[in-house]
Amino acid sequence: MRLLLIWAINAAALFALPYLMTSIRVDSVATALIAALVLGLVNALIRPVLVLLTLPVTLLTLGLFIFVINALMFWGVSQLVGGFHVAGFWSAFGGAILYSIISWILSSLLLQEP
């Protein structure tokens, strides 16, 4: 049940992005749910491999290259999911940061442990 709630929170965060950035568009709630699912799978499966492969660059930039990896994955998901559009790399960069912040805020508000 908790996993479904986290998925819904991430979809809500994704659906809120077009209201904050005009360069990101999500056509429907169903698209936001699908994009959140694909983004979660990409973060779980591909991101650790990319972080490991780019470890020297990440260390050289003191961890800032992680932002580039997140932006590229966010942009890549927009290419895979129809109805989820990101205008370019810098839009993906800002969108990935905003998505993380919104998701974190919603999770901290809705998933409080007793």
Protein Blocks (a to p, Z undefined) as FASTA:
>chain_A
ZZmmmmmmmmmmmmmmmmmpmkbccfbfklmmmmmmmmmmmmmmmmmmmmmmmmmmmmmn
nommmmmmmmmmmmmmmmmpghiacfblmlmmmmmmmmmmmmmmmmmmmmccZZ
